[in-house]
Amino acid sequence: MQLQRKPLKHKYFMEDINRIIERFDSGKFLKQYWPYLSGGVVLVLLVSFGLFKFAISNPNKAQAVGSLANTSDASTTTGDLVPRKLDGILVKSEDADLQPFAVMVEMHPDARPLSGISKASLVYEAPVEGGITRLMAVFDATTTVEGVGPVRSARPYFVEWADGLDAVYAHVGGSPEALNRISGLLKFRNLDEMGMGKYFWRSAQRSAPHNTYTNQELLLSAIDAKEWKPGSFDAWSFDDATGTRGSIASVSVPYGGSYNVRWQYDSDLDIYNRYESGKLFKDADSSVVQAKNILVMLTEQRVLDDYGRLYVRTTGSGKAILYRNGFEQDVRWSRSPGGNLQVETSDGKTVTMQRGTTWIEVVTDANKMPTSSPSS
């Protein structure tokens, strides 16, 4: 039941006010109410002392009580870390799901040494026309990379892999099939040097067409200018190394000629070093190209035109082999249209990658699946 407040009677209220004023004016106020005032002072001192003692013995709680305006979530002040979606590296939560950059990079011998590849979180390598391979290097938006390239043209299967990551796709033109594929993807983040040249530069130290580059600063400025927002993709499962090492020391992928690849496992550092044509593969800044996971996926190809341009299947499923921690594991890859590549065991269980860079070696001929060698 709600209590009702009785109205004050104006007459008696004013009489009380007048009596208080008379007492104060006559000096009787302090004498009459001094015991109450002195008791109040003592009470204030006791409370203050108690709060001071509480603050000394409970500094964390005291801060919460006495500084409500400055309190913040512990996750932002203590730096709690979560896996980054792109490669599983532990980062602050606000950096875990940023916009990836996918940059087309050529592998022609005249383009070597490449720039920026050692800093990529994910790399797709697949054949293109002429028996050569090409890379799609994927970077996290927080990765500092001063130069990536040489940047080359798009192919439809790389477009589809980039679309599955909701990535900004940087390239210089493309095959007719690739450009048609891009035009049919309404939300695709297309960054073509043909028409958007301010986000790239041409190096005077390299001859065309091996002289186009971009970097993190230009890619970020493109995101701002285009007002592209981070998309979403199905991330892989990641974990840390268990300490156990396998006996597979070397993995060779026979693309052919100067494109033959060998990954040499360093068991002490638990990492794979890349070799190309028998030589340690390094960036232009002498950084060694390394990976934590090597996934070799088998698919099919067919020739599309007189130039030898290829169709490479990216959807459905197929055989794959995963190398991590010195172990070799038979797995399966799968991908739905518009989705990210997934890796599973033969009975459909999710395969866990190690935190760090993954290289996906795409093979379109079963006779060119990798060979592995145990440590001596």
Helices and strands as residue ranges (DSSP letters): H 10-26, H 28-57, H 59-66, G 68-70, H 74-77, E 81-83, E 90-92, G 93-95, E 101-106, G 109-111, G 117-119, E 122-127, G 129-131, E 133-139, H 156-164, E 168-171, H 176-183, E 189-192, G 197-199, E 201-202, E 212-213, H 216-226, E 237-239, E 248-253, G 257-259, E 261-266, E 271-276, E 279-280, E 290-291, E 293-298, E 301-303, E 310-312, E 316-324, E 327-335, E 342-344, E 352-354, E 358-363, G 366-368, E 371-374
